[in-house]
């Protein structure tokens, strides 16, 4: 998203968040005010320096770069702001960590991952829609998993068992990927034995379940390390489908963890199918 403001209010806003970042709205961000008052560039990356929207708790934007606009006398006329969605930040940050680990261990193998990394970022940066198909989500996940499988080698297996008839389902982008990242980073990566992550679907008469499970059983509730990403997924699902749908976490300690997305069946009269 991109925003332009003068010293007091938003003049224009284009992209994710335009429903509540309205032109004419007074500036409410402390980062914008700091950039104006001190005539300096401010960057809140969402990690070392946190960013949250002051206008809407459900806003998907997770980082901001504020650039002051100066006149010929070095006086600030206003700002240009660039935003990135939260899920893109989580994906980019975690994937860079993965590539870094592979480079240290096996430079030759790391070179082979560059193509997958390029495709991963291309999908990440080009995704502008608030709704994608399940097939598109799985394509993005596939690029990510190739990187993680290279990192863990024979310590990780991934099984995908999705009903092909569900690939045209619509859902918010980056709904499944954070669940898979969580299963690997906070689950299977801690195992001495081989870790397994399974991505599956279950079709009920009135709803669909998409399940990401692991064999670690390390989930400990909404800890600081995992809670924010999972809450974002749940909120976006509820916003799209309704409050009765969303994300449910379940765990049998030291045995398994399941992250289950529930969403409405596109045709309530569909036959019951399990995958």
C-alpha positions as CSV (number, residue, x, y, z in Angstrom):
1,X,0.0,0.0,0.0
2,X,1.1,3.6,-0.6
3,X,-0.1,6.7,1.2
4,X,0.5,10.5,0.7
5,X,-0.2,13.0,3.4
6,X,0.5,16.7,4.1
7,X,1.5,17.8,7.6
8,X,-1.9,17.1,9.1
9,X,-4.0,14.6,7.1
10,X,-4.1,11.8,4.6
11,X,-4.3,13.1,1.0
12,X,-4.4,9.7,-0.8
13,X,-4.2,6.0,0.0
14,X,-4.0,3.1,-2.4
15,X,-3.8,-0.6,-1.6
16,X,-4.6,-2.9,1.4
17,X,-6.2,-0.9,4.2
18,X,-7.9,1.7,1.9
19,X,-11.2,1.0,3.6
20,X,-10.1,2.7,6.8
21,X,-7.1,4.8,5.8
22,X,-9.4,7.4,4.3
23,X,-8.4,10.7,2.6
24,X,-9.0,13.6,4.8
25,X,-8.5,11.6,8.0
26,X,-6.1,13.3,10.5
27,X,-2.7,11.7,10.9
28,X,-2.7,9.3,13.8
29,X,0.5,7.4,13.4
30,X,3.4,8.4,15.8
31,X,5.9,7.3,13.1
32,X,4.4,9.8,10.6
33,X,4.4,12.6,13.1
34,X,8.0,11.8,14.0
35,X,9.1,11.9,10.4
36,X,7.4,15.2,9.9
37,X,8.6,16.9,13.1
38,X,12.2,15.6,12.8
39,X,12.4,15.7,9.0
40,X,13.8,12.1,8.9
41,X,13.0,8.8,7.3
42,X,11.3,6.3,9.7
43,X,11.2,2.6,9.1
44,X,9.3,0.2,11.4
45,X,9.9,-3.3,10.0
46,X,7.5,-5.1,12.3
47,X,10.2,-7.0,14.1
48,X,12.9,-4.9,15.7
49,X,10.6,-1.9,15.5
50,X,7.0,-2.9,15.8
51,X,4.2,-1.4,13.8
52,X,0.4,-1.6,14.3
53,X,-2.4,0.3,12.6
54,X,-3.9,3.0,14.9
55,X,-7.1,3.0,12.9
56,X,-8.2,-0.6,12.8
57,X,-7.1,-3.6,14.9
58,X,-7.8,-6.0,12.0
59,X,-5.6,-4.1,9.6
60,X,-3.2,-6.4,7.7
61,X,-0.4,-3.9,7.3
62,X,2.6,-4.9,9.4
63,X,5.4,-2.5,8.5
64,X,5.8,1.1,7.3
65,X,8.5,3.2,5.6
66,X,7.8,6.9,6.1
67,X,9.6,9.4,3.8
68,X,9.3,13.1,4.5
69,X,8.8,15.4,1.5
70,X,10.8,18.6,1.7
71,X,10.4,21.9,-0.1
72,X,13.3,24.0,-1.4
73,X,14.0,25.4,2.1
74,X,14.2,21.9,3.7
75,X,10.8,22.3,5.3
76,X,8.6,19.2,5.5
77,X,5.5,19.5,3.3
78,X,4.2,16.0,4.0
79,X,5.1,12.3,3.7
80,X,5.0,9.4,1.4
81,X,4.4,6.1,3.2
82,X,5.0,2.5,1.9
83,X,3.4,-0.4,3.8
84,X,3.7,-4.2,3.7
85,X,1.2,-6.8,4.9
86,X,2.0,-8.7,8.1
87,X,1.9,-12.2,6.5
88,X,4.3,-11.2,3.9
89,X,6.7,-10.0,6.6
90,X,6.5,-13.3,8.5
91,X,7.1,-15.3,5.3
92,X,10.0,-13.2,4.1
93,X,11.7,-13.1,7.5
94,X,11.5,-16.8,8.1
95,X,12.6,-17.8,4.6
96,X,15.7,-15.6,4.8
97,X,16.6,-17.3,8.0
98,X,16.2,-20.7,6.3
99,X,18.4,-19.7,3.3
100,X,21.0,-18.3,5.7
101,X,21.2,-21.6,7.5
102,X,21.6,-23.6,4.3
103,X,24.3,-21.3,3.0
104,X,26.4,-21.8,6.1
105,X,26.1,-25.6,5.9
106,X,26.3,-26.3,2.2
107,X,27.0,-23.4,-0.2
108,X,26.5,-25.7,-3.3
109,X,23.1,-26.7,-2.1
110,X,22.2,-23.1,-1.4
111,X,22.9,-22.2,-5.0
112,X,20.3,-24.7,-6.1
113,X,17.7,-23.0,-3.9
114,X,18.1,-19.6,-5.5
115,X,15.5,-20.3,-8.2
116,X,13.0,-21.5,-5.6
117,X,13.7,-18.4,-3.4
118,X,13.3,-16.1,-6.5
119,X,9.9,-17.7,-7.3
120,X,8.9,-17.5,-3.6
121,X,9.6,-13.8,-3.4
122,X,8.0,-13.2,-6.8
123,X,4.7,-14.7,-5.6
124,X,5.1,-12.9,-2.3
125,X,5.6,-9.4,-3.7
126,X,3.1,-9.8,-6.6
127,X,0.2,-10.9,-4.4
128,X,-2.1,-7.9,-4.2
129,X,-5.5,-9.6,-4.1
130,X,-7.3,-10.2,-0.8
131,X,-8.7,-13.5,-2.1
132,X,-6.8,-16.4,-3.9
133,X,-7.6,-20.0,-4.7
134,X,-6.4,-22.9,-2.7
135,X,-4.4,-24.0,-5.7
136,X,-2.5,-20.7,-5.7
137,X,-1.8,-21.0,-2.0
138,X,-0.4,-24.5,-2.4
139,X,1.8,-23.3,-5.3
140,X,3.3,-20.7,-3.0
141,X,3.7,-23.3,-0.2
142,X,5.5,-25.6,-2.5
143,X,8.2,-23.0,-3.2
144,X,8.6,-22.5,0.6
145,X,8.7,-26.3,1.3
146,X,11.4,-27.0,-1.2
147,X,13.6,-24.6,0.8
148,X,12.7,-26.1,4.1
149,X,13.2,-29.7,2.9
150,X,16.7,-28.7,1.7
151,X,17.4,-27.3,5.1
152,X,16.3,-30.3,7.1
153,X,17.1,-33.1,4.7
154,X,16.0,-36.5,6.0
155,X,14.9,-34.9,9.3
156,X,11.7,-33.7,7.7
157,X,9.0,-35.2,5.5
158,X,5.9,-33.4,4.2
159,X,2.7,-35.1,2.9
160,X,0.0,-33.2,1.0
161,X,-3.4,-34.9,0.7
162,X,-5.8,-32.3,-0.6
163,X,-8.9,-33.2,-2.6
164,X,-8.3,-32.0,-6.1
165,X,-12.0,-30.9,-6.2
166,X,-11.2,-28.2,-3.6
167,X,-8.4,-26.4,-5.5
168,X,-10.7,-23.7,-6.7
169,X,-11.8,-22.8,-3.2
170,X,-11.3,-19.1,-2.4
171,X,-9.6,-18.0,0.9
172,X,-7.4,-15.2,2.1
173,X,-3.7,-15.4,0.9
174,X,-1.2,-16.7,3.4
175,X,-3.7,-18.7,5.3
176,X,-2.0,-22.1,5.3
177,X,1.6,-21.1,4.9
178,X,2.0,-19.6,8.5
179,X,0.6,-22.8,9.9
180,X,3.2,-24.9,8.0
181,X,6.0,-22.5,9.1
182,X,4.7,-22.8,12.7
183,X,4.6,-26.6,12.5
184,X,8.2,-26.8,11.3
185,X,9.8,-23.9,13.3
186,X,8.1,-24.6,16.6
187,X,7.4,-28.3,16.2
188,X,9.3,-30.7,14.1
189,X,12.6,-28.8,14.1
190,X,13.0,-29.8,17.8
191,X,12.7,-33.5,17.2
192,X,15.7,-35.9,17.2
193,X,13.7,-38.3,15.1
194,X,12.3,-37.5,11.7
195,X,9.6,-34.8,11.7
196,X,6.5,-35.1,9.6
197,X,4.1,-32.3,8.5
198,X,0.8,-33.3,6.8
199,X,-1.5,-30.9,4.9
200,X,-4.9,-32.5,4.3
201,X,-8.5,-31.7,3.6
202,X,-11.8,-33.0,5.1
203,X,-15.1,-32.3,3.3
204,X,-18.3,-32.1,5.4
205,X,-21.8,-31.5,4.1
206,X,-21.8,-27.9,5.2
207,X,-18.1,-27.0,5.7
208,X,-14.5,-27.7,4.7
209,X,-11.6,-28.4,7.0
210,X,-8.0,-27.8,5.9
211,X,-5.7,-29.4,8.5
212,X,-1.9,-28.9,9.1
213,X,-0.6,-31.4,11.5
214,X,2.8,-32.3,12.9
215,X,4.2,-35.2,15.0
216,X,5.9,-33.0,17.6
217,X,3.1,-31.9,19.9
218,X,4.9,-28.8,21.0
219,X,2.1,-26.3,20.8
220,X,1.7,-24.3,24.1
221,X,-1.1,-21.9,23.3
222,X,-0.7,-18.4,21.9
223,X,2.8,-17.7,23.0
224,X,4.6,-14.6,21.9
225,X,6.6,-16.6,19.4
226,X,3.6,-18.1,17.6
227,X,0.5,-16.2,18.8
228,X,0.5,-13.1,16.5
229,X,0.7,-15.0,13.2
230,X,-2.0,-17.5,14.2
231,X,-4.3,-14.7,15.4
232,X,-3.9,-12.9,12.1
233,X,-4.9,-16.0,10.2
234,X,-8.0,-16.5,12.4
235,X,-9.1,-12.9,12.1
236,X,-8.8,-12.9,8.4
237,X,-10.8,-16.1,8.0
238,X,-13.5,-14.8,10.3
239,X,-13.7,-11.5,8.4
240,X,-14.1,-13.3,5.1
241,X,-16.4,-16.2,6.1
242,X,-18.1,-15.3,9.4
243,X,-17.5,-15.7,13.1
244,X,-18.4,-19.4,13.1
245,X,-15.4,-20.2,10.9
246,X,-11.7,-19.6,11.5
247,X,-8.6,-21.4,12.9
248,X,-8.7,-24.0,15.8
249,X,-5.5,-25.3,17.4
250,X,-5.4,-28.7,19.2
251,X,-2.5,-30.6,20.6
252,X,-1.6,-33.9,22.3
253,X,1.7,-33.0,24.0
254,X,4.7,-34.8,22.7
255,X,2.6,-36.6,20.1
256,X,0.9,-34.2,17.6
257,X,-0.3,-30.7,17.0
258,X,-3.2,-29.8,14.6
259,X,-4.1,-26.5,13.1
260,X,-7.5,-26.7,11.5
261,X,-9.0,-24.1,9.2
262,X,-12.8,-24.3,8.9
263,X,-14.6,-22.6,6.0
264,X,-18.0,-22.9,4.5
265,X,-18.7,-25.5,1.8
266,X,-19.3,-23.8,-1.5
267,X,-22.3,-26.0,-2.1
268,X,-24.1,-27.2,1.0
269,X,-25.6,-30.1,-0.9
270,X,-22.3,-31.6,-1.8
271,X,-21.6,-35.2,-0.8
272,X,-19.5,-35.9,2.2
273,X,-15.9,-36.6,1.1
274,X,-12.9,-37.2,3.3
275,X,-9.3,-36.7,2.3
